[in-house]
Each structure stands twice: as structure tokens, then as C-alpha cells.
């Protein structure tokens, strides 16, 4: 059960970082004076990336809930 929680938390952390990266790129989309080698920001692609990260984050929540319920049941049985 603990590895399932750890795996879900790692997935949530990865999705949070991905979300932050997309948000950062979106926030810089209108800036002038960016270096010529910096890629142009595609707002639709960034928004889709944020939506995918959000769904990935949400997908890990049931894993944590299920593990929490199993641990609670185990504690009730042992107590």
C-alpha cells in the first residue's frame, strides 16, 4: 500500500512541475526582447499540456484514497 501512495505522490509531483513549466511559458508569451533562439510559445499547445497535467494529477487521487481506505481498514482490524 505504501508503494502505491509513493508512486501516486511522485506522479502528482511530476504533473505539478509540468503544470508550472507550461504556466511559466504562457506567462512569458507576450514578452518582447526574448532571444532569437528561444522558441515561440504556442498557447494552444501549452493549454493542452496544462490540461493533460491536470488530468494526470487527478488520476492519482483515487489511488491515494484507495490506499488510505485500505490502511484505515487494516488499522481497524488490528485494533
PDB file of N, CA, C and O in Angstrom:
ATOM      1  N   UNK A   1       0.820  -1.198   0.000  1.00  0.00           N
ATOM      2  CA  UNK A   1       0.000   0.000   0.000  1.00  0.00           C
ATOM      3  C   UNK A   1       0.865   1.264   0.000  1.00  0.00           C
ATOM      4  O   UNK A   1       0.572   2.233  -0.700  1.00  0.00           O
ATOM      5  N   UNK A   2       1.921   1.233   0.788  1.00  0.00           N
ATOM      6  CA  UNK A   2       2.799   2.398   0.861  1.00  0.00           C
ATOM      7  C   UNK A   2       3.452   2.682  -0.494  1.00  0.00           C
ATOM      8  O   UNK A   2       3.513   3.846  -0.890  1.00  0.00           O
ATOM      9  N   UNK A   3       3.944   1.665  -1.226  1.00  0.00           N
ATOM     10  CA  UNK A   3       4.499   1.969  -2.558  1.00  0.00           C
ATOM     11  C   UNK A   3       3.461   2.600  -3.494  1.00  0.00           C
ATOM     12  O   UNK A   3       3.814   3.436  -4.326  1.00  0.00           O
ATOM     13  N   UNK A   4       2.206   2.217  -3.371  1.00  0.00           N
ATOM     14  CA  UNK A   4       1.162   2.813  -4.207  1.00  0.00           C
ATOM     15  C   UNK A   4       1.018   4.300  -3.886  1.00  0.00           C
ATOM     16  O   UNK A   4       0.865   5.124  -4.788  1.00  0.00           O
ATOM     17  N   UNK A   5       1.067   4.629  -2.619  1.00  0.00           N
ATOM     18  CA  UNK A   5       0.964   6.043  -2.217  1.00  0.00           C
ATOM     19  C   UNK A   5       2.185   6.812  -2.713  1.00  0.00           C
ATOM     20  O   UNK A   5       2.059   7.920  -3.234  1.00  0.00           O
ATOM     21  N   UNK A   6       3.360   6.224  -2.549  1.00  0.00           N
ATOM     22  CA  UNK A   6       4.584   6.891  -3.014  1.00  0.00           C
ATOM     23  C   UNK A   6       4.549   7.115  -4.516  1.00  0.00           C
ATOM     24  O   UNK A   6       4.928   8.183  -4.998  1.00  0.00           O
ATOM     25  N   UNK A   7       4.098   6.117  -5.249  1.00  0.00           N
ATOM     26  CA  UNK A   7       4.014   6.242  -6.696  1.00  0.00           C
ATOM     27  C   UNK A   7       3.022   7.325  -7.099  1.00  0.00           C
ATOM     28  O   UNK A   7       3.293   8.113  -8.006  1.00  0.00           O
ATOM     29  N   UNK A   8       1.876   7.366  -6.429  1.00  0.00           N
ATOM     30  CA  UNK A   8       0.869   8.390  -6.727  1.00  0.00           C
ATOM     31  C   UNK A   8       1.401   9.781  -6.405  1.00  0.00           C
ATOM     32  O   UNK A   8       1.177  10.721  -7.167  1.00  0.00           O
ATOM     33  N   UNK A   9       2.099   9.918  -5.292  1.00  0.00           N
ATOM     34  CA  UNK A   9       2.659  11.221  -4.927  1.00  0.00           C
ATOM     35  C   UNK A   9       3.735  11.661  -5.916  1.00  0.00           C
ATOM     36  O   UNK A   9       3.819  12.842  -6.253  1.00  0.00           O
ATOM     37  N   UNK A  10       4.556  10.722  -6.381  1.00  0.00           N
ATOM     38  CA  UNK A  10       5.559  11.058  -7.387  1.00  0.00           C
ATOM     39  C   UNK A  10       4.888  11.524  -8.678  1.00  0.00           C
ATOM     40  O   UNK A  10       5.328  12.489  -9.303  1.00  0.00           O
ATOM     41  N   UNK A  11       3.825  10.834  -9.067  1.00  0.00           N
ATOM     42  CA  UNK A  11       3.084  11.242 -10.256  1.00  0.00           C
ATOM     43  C   UNK A  11       2.479  12.623 -10.102  1.00  0.00           C
ATOM     44  O   UNK A  11       2.490  13.424 -11.036  1.00  0.00           O
ATOM     45  N   UNK A  12       1.951  12.899  -8.921  1.00  0.00           N
ATOM     46  CA  UNK A  12       1.376  14.212  -8.662  1.00  0.00           C
ATOM     47  C   UNK A  12       2.461  15.292  -8.713  1.00  0.00           C
ATOM     48  O   UNK A  12       2.235  16.376  -9.251  1.00  0.00           O
ATOM     49  N   UNK A  13       3.623  14.998  -8.159  1.00  0.00           N
ATOM     50  CA  UNK A  13       4.730  15.967  -8.201  1.00  0.00           C
ATOM     51  C   UNK A  13       5.172  16.241  -9.639  1.00  0.00           C
ATOM     52  O   UNK A  13       5.407  17.390 -10.014  1.00  0.00           O
ATOM     53  N   UNK A  14       5.285  15.175 -10.443  1.00  0.00           N
ATOM     54  CA  UNK A  14       5.678  15.361 -11.843  1.00  0.00           C
ATOM     55  C   UNK A  14       4.657  16.218 -12.588  1.00  0.00           C
ATOM     56  O   UNK A  14       5.024  17.105 -13.359  1.00  0.00           O
ATOM     57  N   UNK A  15       3.377  15.946 -12.353  1.00  0.00           N
ATOM     58  CA  UNK A  15       2.340  16.715 -13.025  1.00  0.00           C
ATOM     59  C   UNK A  15       2.315  18.161 -12.549  1.00  0.00           C
ATOM     60  O   UNK A  15       2.029  19.067 -13.332  1.00  0.00           O
ATOM     61  N   UNK A  16       2.610  18.381 -11.285  1.00  0.00           N
ATOM     62  CA  UNK A  16       2.673  19.748 -10.782  1.00  0.00           C
ATOM     63  C   UNK A  16       3.814  20.508 -11.456  1.00  0.00           C
ATOM     64  O   UNK A  16       3.646  21.660 -11.857  1.00  0.00           O
ATOM     65  N   UNK A  17       4.968  19.863 -11.579  1.00  0.00           N
ATOM     66  CA  UNK A  17       6.109  20.509 -12.248  1.00  0.00           C
ATOM     67  C   UNK A  17       5.792  20.806 -13.714  1.00  0.00           C
ATOM     68  O   UNK A  17       6.134  21.871 -14.229  1.00  0.00           O
ATOM     69  N   UNK A  18       5.139  19.859 -14.373  1.00  0.00           N
ATOM     70  CA  UNK A  18       4.748  20.066 -15.766  1.00  0.00           C
ATOM     71  C   UNK A  18       3.800  21.247 -15.878  1.00  0.00           C
ATOM     72  O   UNK A  18       3.937  22.080 -16.773  1.00  0.00           O
ATOM     73  N   UNK A  19       2.841  21.316 -14.970  1.00  0.00           N
ATOM     74  CA  UNK A  19       1.885  22.423 -14.974  1.00  0.00           C
ATOM     75  C   UNK A  19       2.616  23.751 -14.785  1.00  0.00           C
ATOM     76  O   UNK A  19       2.321  24.727 -15.475  1.00  0.00           O
ATOM     77  N   UNK A  20       3.557  23.792 -13.862  1.00  0.00           N
ATOM     78  CA  UNK A  20       4.313  25.022 -13.615  1.00  0.00           C
ATOM     79  C   UNK A  20       5.127  25.425 -14.835  1.00  0.00           C
ATOM     80  O   UNK A  20       5.223  26.613 -15.142  1.00  0.00           O
ATOM     81  N   UNK A  21       5.714  24.458 -15.539  1.00  0.00           N
ATOM     82  CA  UNK A  21       6.500  24.768 -16.734  1.00  0.00           C
ATOM     83  C   UNK A  21       5.612  25.376 -17.820  1.00  0.00           C
ATOM     84  O   UNK A  21       5.982  26.367 -18.450  1.00  0.00           O
ATOM     85  N   UNK A  22       4.444  24.780 -18.033  1.00  0.00           N
ATOM     86  CA  UNK A  22       3.524  25.314 -19.039  1.00  0.00           C
ATOM     87  C   UNK A  22       3.056  26.717 -18.638  1.00  0.00           C
ATOM     88  O   UNK A  22       2.994  27.619 -19.473  1.00  0.00           O
ATOM     89  N   UNK A  23       2.733  26.889 -17.378  1.00  0.00           N
ATOM     90  CA  UNK A  23       2.264  28.196 -16.914  1.00  0.00           C
ATOM     91  C   UNK A  23       3.355  29.248 -17.080  1.00  0.00           C
ATOM     92  O   UNK A  23       3.073  30.389 -17.448  1.00  0.00           O
ATOM     93  N   UNK A  24       4.587  28.868 -16.810  1.00  0.00           N
ATOM     94  CA  UNK A  24       5.696  29.805 -16.967  1.00  0.00           C
ATOM     95  C   UNK A  24       5.853  30.225 -18.424  1.00  0.00           C
ATOM     96  O   UNK A  24       6.031  31.405 -18.725  1.00  0.00           O
ATOM     97  N   UNK A  25       5.784  29.239 -19.331  1.00  0.00           N
ATOM     98  CA  UNK A  25       5.907  29.572 -20.752  1.00  0.00           C
ATOM     99  C   UNK A  25       4.754  30.457 -21.211  1.00  0.00           C
ATOM    100  O   UNK A  25       4.959  31.370 -22.010  1.00  0.00           O
ATOM    101  N   UNK A  26       3.556  30.202 -20.721  1.00  0.00           N
ATOM    102  CA  UNK A  26       2.412  31.040 -21.082  1.00  0.00           C
ATOM    103  C   UNK A  26       2.620  32.456 -20.562  1.00  0.00           C
ATOM    104  O   UNK A  26       2.316  33.427 -21.256  1.00  0.00           O
ATOM    105  N   UNK A  27       3.137  32.574 -19.343  1.00  0.00           N
ATOM    106  CA  UNK A  27       3.326  33.904 -18.763  1.00  0.00           C
ATOM    107  C   UNK A  27       4.359  34.726 -19.536  1.00  0.00           C
ATOM    108  O   UNK A  27       4.327  35.956 -19.496  1.00  0.00           O
ATOM    109  N   UNK A  28       5.263  34.061 -20.229  1.00  0.00           N
ATOM    110  CA  UNK A  28       6.296  34.767 -21.000  1.00  0.00           C
ATOM    111  C   UNK A  28       5.904  34.955 -22.460  1.00  0.00           C
ATOM    112  O   UNK A  28       6.682  35.504 -23.239  1.00  0.00           O
ATOM    113  N   UNK A  29       4.718  34.513 -22.841  1.00  0.00           N
ATOM    114  CA  UNK A  29       4.323  34.519 -24.251  1.00  0.00           C
ATOM    115  C   UNK A  29       4.332  35.914 -24.850  1.00  0.00           C
ATOM    116  O   UNK A  29       4.700  36.064 -26.015  1.00  0.00           O
ATOM    117  N   UNK A  30       3.948  36.929 -24.116  1.00  0.00           N
ATOM    118  CA  UNK A  30       3.865  38.266 -24.670  1.00  0.00           C
ATOM    119  C   UNK A  30       5.092  39.119 -24.479  1.00  0.00           C
ATOM    120  O   UNK A  30       5.097  40.288 -24.866  1.00  0.00           O
ATOM    121  N   UNK A  31       6.138  38.560 -23.888  1.00  0.00           N
ATOM    122  CA  UNK A  31       7.341  39.348 -23.613  1.00  0.00           C
ATOM    123  C   UNK A  31       8.078  39.693 -24.897  1.00  0.00           C
ATOM    124  O   UNK A  31       8.150  38.892 -25.829  1.00  0.00           O
ATOM    125  N   UNK A  32       8.609  40.873 -24.922  1.00  0.00           N
ATOM    126  CA  UNK A  32       9.453  41.269 -26.047  1.00  0.00           C
ATOM    127  C   UNK A  32      10.898  41.182 -25.611  1.00  0.00           C
ATOM    128  O   UNK A  32      11.200  41.190 -24.417  1.00  0.00           O
ATOM    129  N   UNK A  33      11.772  41.099 -26.562  1.00  0.00           N
ATOM    130  CA  UNK A  33      13.197  41.051 -26.248  1.00  0.00           C
ATOM    131  C   UNK A  33      13.690  39.665 -25.903  1.00  0.00           C
ATOM    132  O   UNK A  33      14.797  39.515 -25.387  1.00  0.00           O
ATOM    133  N   UNK A  34      12.879  38.633 -26.182  1.00  0.00           N
ATOM    134  CA  UNK A  34      13.368  37.275 -25.956  1.00  0.00           C
ATOM    135  C   UNK A  34      14.455  36.969 -26.978  1.00  0.00           C
ATOM    136  O   UNK A  34      14.448  37.517 -28.080  1.00  0.00           O
ATOM    137  N   UNK A  35      15.363  36.116 -26.622  1.00  0.00           N
ATOM    138  CA  UNK A  35      16.465  35.804 -27.530  1.00  0.00           C
ATOM    139  C   UNK A  35      15.930  35.124 -28.788  1.00  0.00           C
ATOM    140  O   UNK A  35      14.916  34.429 -28.726  1.00  0.00           O
ATOM    141  N   UNK A  36      16.587  35.309 -29.913  1.00  0.00           N
ATOM    142  CA  UNK A  36      16.114  34.723 -31.172  1.00  0.00           C
ATOM    143  C   UNK A  36      16.061  33.203 -31.142  1.00  0.00           C
ATOM    144  O   UNK A  36      15.251  32.596 -31.843  1.00  0.00           O
ATOM    145  N   UNK A  37      16.920  32.581 -30.334  1.00  0.00           N
ATOM    146  CA  UNK A  37      16.911  31.120 -30.293  1.00  0.00           C
ATOM    147  C   UNK A  37      15.807  30.553 -29.405  1.00  0.00           C
ATOM    148  O   UNK A  37      15.574  29.345 -29.411  1.00  0.00           O
ATOM    149  N   UNK A  38      15.126  31.405 -28.642  1.00  0.00           N
ATOM    150  CA  UNK A  38      14.030  30.895 -27.820  1.00  0.00           C
ATOM    151  C   UNK A  38      12.820  30.626 -28.710  1.00  0.00           C
ATOM    152  O   UNK A  38      12.462  31.453 -29.548  1.00  0.00           O
ATOM    153  N   UNK A  39      12.195  29.470 -28.526  1.00  0.00           N
ATOM    154  CA  UNK A  39      11.063  29.115 -29.384  1.00  0.00           C
ATOM    155  C   UNK A  39       9.847  29.996 -29.086  1.00  0.00           C
ATOM    156  O   UNK A  39       9.658  30.478 -27.969  1.00  0.00           O
ATOM    157  N   UNK A  40       9.040  30.185 -30.113  1.00  0.00           N
ATOM    158  CA  UNK A  40       7.803  30.924 -29.887  1.00  0.00           C
ATOM    159  C   UNK A  40       6.854  30.033 -29.098  1.00  0.00           C
ATOM    160  O   UNK A  40       6.901  28.807 -29.202  1.00  0.00           O
ATOM    161  N   UNK A  41       6.008  30.653 -28.322  1.00  0.00           N
ATOM    162  CA  UNK A  41       5.094  29.922 -27.456  1.00  0.00           C
ATOM    163  C   UNK A  41       3.792  29.693 -28.207  1.00  0.00           C
ATOM    164  O   UNK A  41       3.190  30.631 -28.731  1.00  0.00           O
ATOM    165  N   UNK A  42       3.369  28.448 -28.252  1.00  0.00           N
ATOM    166  CA  UNK A  42       2.084  28.104 -28.843  1.00  0.00           C
ATOM    167  C   UNK A  42       1.083  27.983 -27.697  1.00  0.00           C
ATOM    168  O   UNK A  42       1.084  26.998 -26.959  1.00  0.00           O
ATOM    169  N   UNK A  43       0.240  28.984 -27.560  1.00  0.00           N
ATOM    170  CA  UNK A  43      -0.720  28.965 -26.451  1.00  0.00           C
ATOM    171  C   UNK A  43      -1.633  27.739 -26.473  1.00  0.00           C
ATOM    172  O   UNK A  43      -1.870  27.154 -25.416  1.00  0.00           O
ATOM    173  N   UNK A  44      -2.156  27.324 -27.631  1.00  0.00           N
ATOM    174  CA  UNK A  44      -2.988  26.109 -27.611  1.00  0.00           C
ATOM    175  C   UNK A  44      -2.224  24.882 -27.119  1.00  0.00           C
ATOM    176  O   UNK A  44      -2.765  24.078 -26.360  1.00  0.00           O
ATOM    177  N   UNK A  45      -0.965  24.735 -27.551  1.00  0.00           N
ATOM    178  CA  UNK A  45      -0.173  23.587 -27.095  1.00  0.00           C
ATOM    179  C   UNK A  45       0.094  23.655 -25.602  1.00  0.00           C
ATOM    180  O   UNK A  45       0.043  22.637 -24.912  1.00  0.00           O
ATOM    181  N   UNK A  46       0.376  24.834 -25.107  1.00  0.00           N
ATOM    182  CA  UNK A  46       0.636  24.987 -23.670  1.00  0.00           C
ATOM    183  C   UNK A  46      -0.624  24.691 -22.860  1.00  0.00           C
ATOM    184  O   UNK A  46      -0.556  24.054 -21.809  1.00  0.00           O
ATOM    185  N   UNK A  47      -1.767  25.151 -23.348  1.00  0.00           N
ATOM    186  CA  UNK A  47      -3.023  24.890 -22.627  1.00  0.00           C
ATOM    187  C   UNK A  47      -3.355  23.399 -22.620  1.00  0.00           C
ATOM    188  O   UNK A  47      -3.803  22.862 -21.606  1.00  0.00           O
ATOM    189  N   UNK A  48      -3.133  22.735 -23.751  1.00  0.00           N
ATOM    190  CA  UNK A  48      -3.360  21.287 -23.804  1.00  0.00           C
ATOM    191  C   UNK A  48      -2.412  20.583 -22.837  1.00  0.00           C
ATOM    192  O   UNK A  48      -2.816  19.656 -22.135  1.00  0.00           O
ATOM    193  N   UNK A  49      -1.169  21.015 -22.798  1.00  0.00           N
ATOM    194  CA  UNK A  49      -0.214  20.432 -21.854  1.00  0.00           C
ATOM    195  C   UNK A  49      -0.657  20.612 -20.413  1.00  0.00           C
ATOM    196  O   UNK A  49      -0.495  19.713 -19.588  1.00  0.00           O
ATOM    197  N   UNK A  50      -1.218  21.781 -20.112  1.00  0.00           N
ATOM    198  CA  UNK A  50      -1.713  22.026 -18.751  1.00  0.00           C
ATOM    199  C   UNK A  50      -2.908  21.123 -18.441  1.00  0.00           C
ATOM    200  O   UNK A  50      -3.036  20.616 -17.326  1.00  0.00           O
ATOM    201  N   UNK A  51      -3.774  20.927 -19.424  1.00  0.00           N
ATOM    202  CA  UNK A  51      -4.940  20.070 -19.209  1.00  0.00           C
ATOM    203  C   UNK A  51      -4.519  18.620 -18.998  1.00  0.00           C
ATOM    204  O   UNK A  51      -5.089  17.924 -18.157  1.00  0.00           O
ATOM    205  N   UNK A  52      -3.533  18.163 -19.748  1.00  0.00           N
ATOM    206  CA  UNK A  52      -3.027  16.799 -19.578  1.00  0.00           C
ATOM    207  C   UNK A  52      -2.407  16.641 -18.192  1.00  0.00           C
ATOM    208  O   UNK A  52      -2.626  15.629 -17.526  1.00  0.00           O
ATOM    209  N   UNK A  53      -1.639  17.631 -17.758  1.00  0.00           N
ATOM    210  CA  UNK A  53      -1.038  17.578 -16.419  1.00  0.00           C
ATOM    211  C   UNK A  53      -2.115  17.563 -15.340  1.00  0.00           C
ATOM    212  O   UNK A  53      -1.987  16.853 -14.342  1.00  0.00           O
ATOM    213  N   UNK A  54      -3.171  18.343 -15.536  1.00  0.00           N
ATOM    214  CA  UNK A  54      -4.266  18.368 -14.558  1.00  0.00           C
ATOM    215  C   UNK A  54      -4.933  17.001 -14.476  1.00  0.00           C
ATOM    216  O   UNK A  54      -5.195  16.502 -13.382  1.00  0.00           O
ATOM    217  N   UNK A  55      -5.209  16.391 -15.628  1.00  0.00           N
ATOM    218  CA  UNK A  55      -5.843  15.068 -15.624  1.00  0.00           C
ATOM    219  C   UNK A  55      -4.923  14.026 -14.997  1.00  0.00           C
ATOM    220  O   UNK A  55      -5.387  13.135 -14.285  1.00  0.00           O
ATOM    221  N   UNK A  56      -3.635  14.133 -15.256  1.00  0.00           N
ATOM    222  CA  UNK A  56      -2.693  13.211 -14.629  1.00  0.00           C
ATOM    223  C   UNK A  56      -2.676  13.366 -13.126  1.00  0.00           C
ATOM    224  O   UNK A  56      -2.600  12.382 -12.391  1.00  0.00           O
ATOM    225  N   UNK A  57      -2.745  14.607 -12.671  1.00  0.00           N
ATOM    226  CA  UNK A  57      -2.799  14.880 -11.235  1.00  0.00           C
ATOM    227  C   UNK A  57      -4.067  14.257 -10.645  1.00  0.00           C
ATOM    228  O   UNK A  57      -4.022  13.580  -9.618  1.00  0.00           O
ATOM    229  N   UNK A  58      -5.191  14.498 -11.313  1.00  0.00           N
ATOM    230  CA  UNK A  58      -6.474  13.980 -10.828  1.00  0.00           C
ATOM    231  C   UNK A  58      -6.520  12.457 -10.842  1.00  0.00           C
ATOM    232  O   UNK A  58      -7.197  11.856 -10.008  1.00  0.00           O
ATOM    233  N   UNK A  59      -5.814  11.825 -11.771  1.00  0.00           N
ATOM    234  CA  UNK A  59      -5.822  10.364 -11.863  1.00  0.00           C
ATOM    235  C   UNK A  59      -5.144   9.708 -10.666  1.00  0.00           C
ATOM    236  O   UNK A  59      -5.433   8.554 -10.349  1.00  0.00           O
ATOM    237  N   UNK A  60      -4.255  10.424 -10.005  1.00  0.00           N
ATOM    238  CA  UNK A  60      -3.551   9.856  -8.855  1.00  0.00           C
ATOM    239  C   UNK A  60      -4.352   9.961  -7.564  1.00  0.00           C
ATOM    240  O   UNK A  60      -4.055   9.261  -6.596  1.00  0.00           O
ATOM    241  N   UNK A  61      -5.345  10.811  -7.536  1.00  0.00           N
ATOM    242  CA  UNK A  61      -6.134  10.993  -6.310  1.00  0.00           C
ATOM    243  C   UNK A  61      -6.860   9.717  -5.886  1.00  0.00           C
ATOM    244  O   UNK A  61      -6.820   9.380  -4.703  1.00  0.00           O
ATOM    245  N   UNK A  62      -7.531   8.978  -6.805  1.00  0.00           N
ATOM    246  CA  UNK A  62      -8.197   7.738  -6.366  1.00  0.00           C
ATOM    247  C   UNK A  62      -7.233   6.700  -5.801  1.00  0.00           C
ATOM    248  O   UNK A  62      -7.606   5.922  -4.922  1.00  0.00           O
ATOM    249  N   UNK A  63      -6.004   6.681  -6.294  1.00  0.00           N
ATOM    250  CA  UNK A  63      -5.012   5.732  -5.768  1.00  0.00           C
ATOM    251  C   UNK A  63      -4.742   6.039  -4.299  1.00  0.00           C
ATOM    252  O   UNK A  63      -4.693   5.133  -3.468  1.00  0.00           O
ATOM    253  N   UNK A  64      -4.568   7.315  -3.985  1.00  0.00           N
ATOM    254  CA  UNK A  64      -4.305   7.709  -2.598  1.00  0.00           C
ATOM    255  C   UNK A  64      -5.525   7.426  -1.725  1.00  0.00           C
ATOM    256  O   UNK A  64      -5.385   6.951  -0.598  1.00  0.00           O
ATOM    257  N   UNK A  65      -6.708   7.712  -2.232  1.00  0.00           N
ATOM    258  CA  UNK A  65      -7.932   7.436  -1.459  1.00  0.00           C
ATOM    259  C   UNK A  65      -8.080   5.947  -1.173  1.00  0.00           C
ATOM    260  O   UNK A  65      -8.396   5.555  -0.049  1.00  0.00           O
ATOM    261  N   UNK A  66      -7.852   5.115  -2.191  1.00  0.00           N
ATOM    262  CA  UNK A  66      -7.979   3.668  -2.002  1.00  0.00           C
ATOM    263  C   UNK A  66      -6.962   3.157  -0.989  1.00  0.00           C
ATOM    264  O   UNK A  66      -7.300   2.349  -0.124  1.00  0.00           O
ATOM    265  N   UNK A  67      -5.735   3.616  -1.090  1.00  0.00           N
ATOM    266  CA  UNK A  67      -4.701   3.190  -0.134  1.00  0.00           C
ATOM    267  C   UNK A  67      -5.051   3.661   1.269  1.00  0.00           C
ATOM    268  O   UNK A  67      -4.838   2.933   2.238  1.00  0.00           O
ATOM    269  N   UNK A  68      -5.584   4.869   1.387  1.00  0.00           N
ATOM    270  CA  UNK A  68      -5.992   5.395   2.690  1.00  0.00           C
ATOM    271  C   UNK A  68      -7.101   4.533   3.293  1.00  0.00           C
ATOM    272  O   UNK A  68      -7.067   4.213   4.481  1.00  0.00           O
ATOM    273  N   UNK A  69      -8.076   4.162   2.476  1.00  0.00           N
ATOM    274  CA  UNK A  69      -9.158   3.313   2.969  1.00  0.00           C
ATOM    275  C   UNK A  69      -8.640   1.946   3.400  1.00  0.00           C
ATOM    276  O   UNK A  69      -9.064   1.414   4.426  1.00  0.00           O
ATOM    277  N   UNK A  70      -7.721   1.375   2.617  1.00  0.00           N
ATOM    278  CA  UNK A  70      -7.167   0.065   2.975  1.00  0.00           C
ATOM    279  C   UNK A  70      -6.372   0.144   4.267  1.00  0.00           C
ATOM    280  O   UNK A  70      -6.481  -0.741   5.116  1.00  0.00           O
ATOM    281  N   UNK A  71      -5.575   1.191   4.427  1.00  0.00           N
ATOM    282  CA  UNK A  71      -4.823   1.349   5.673  1.00  0.00           C
ATOM    283  C   UNK A  71      -5.771   1.541   6.854  1.00  0.00           C
ATOM    284  O   UNK A  71      -5.538   0.990   7.929  1.00  0.00           O
ATOM    285  N   UNK A  72      -6.838   2.318   6.663  1.00  0.00           N
ATOM    286  CA  UNK A  72      -7.826   2.510   7.729  1.00  0.00           C
ATOM    287  C   UNK A  72      -8.486   1.204   8.115  1.00  0.00           C
ATOM    288  O   UNK A  72      -8.671   0.925   9.300  1.00  0.00           O
ATOM    289  N   UNK A  73      -8.845   0.394   7.118  1.00  0.00           N
ATOM    290  CA  UNK A  73      -9.446  -0.910   7.389  1.00  0.00           C
ATOM    291  C   UNK A  73      -8.465  -1.816   8.118  1.00  0.00           C
ATOM    292  O   UNK A  73      -8.841  -2.507   9.065  1.00  0.00           O
ATOM    293  N   UNK A  74      -7.229  -1.815   7.687  1.00  0.00           N
ATOM    294  CA  UNK A  74      -6.207  -2.627   8.349  1.00  0.00           C
ATOM    295  C   UNK A  74      -6.019  -2.217   9.801  1.00  0.00           C
ATOM    296  O   UNK A  74      -5.890  -3.073  10.676  1.00  0.00           O
ATOM    297  N   UNK A  75      -6.001  -0.935  10.063  1.00  0.00           N
ATOM    298  CA  UNK A  75      -5.862  -0.453  11.441  1.00  0.00           C
ATOM    299  C   UNK A  75      -7.062  -0.860  12.274  1.00  0.00           C
ATOM    300  O   UNK A  75      -6.912  -1.248  13.433  1.00  0.00           O
ATOM    301  N   UNK A  76      -8.281  -0.774  11.682  1.00  0.00           N
ATOM    302  CA  UNK A  76      -9.485  -1.193  12.395  1.00  0.00           C
ATOM    303  C   UNK A  76      -9.444  -2.676  12.730  1.00  0.00           C
ATOM    304  O   UNK A  76      -9.864  -3.075  13.816  1.00  0.00           O
ATOM    305  N   UNK A  77      -8.946  -3.493  11.816  1.00  0.00           N
ATOM    306  CA  UNK A  77      -8.866  -4.939  12.039  1.00  0.00           C
ATOM    307  C   UNK A  77      -7.856  -5.259  13.133  1.00  0.00           C
ATOM    308  O   UNK A  77      -8.092  -6.122  13.978  1.00  0.00           O
ATOM    309  N   UNK A  78      -6.726  -4.552  13.106  1.00  0.00           N
ATOM    310  CA  UNK A  78      -5.674  -4.831  14.077  1.00  0.00           C
ATOM    311  C   UNK A  78      -5.955  -4.227  15.446  1.00  0.00           C
ATOM    312  O   UNK A  78      -5.388  -4.678  16.441  1.00  0.00           O
ATOM    313  N   UNK A  79      -6.799  -3.237  15.519  1.00  0.00           N
ATOM    314  CA  UNK A  79      -7.030  -2.547  16.789  1.00  0.00           C
ATOM    315  C   UNK A  79      -7.995  -3.283  17.677  1.00  0.00           C
ATOM    316  O   UNK A  79      -8.290  -2.825  18.781  1.00  0.00           O
TER     317      UNK A  79
END
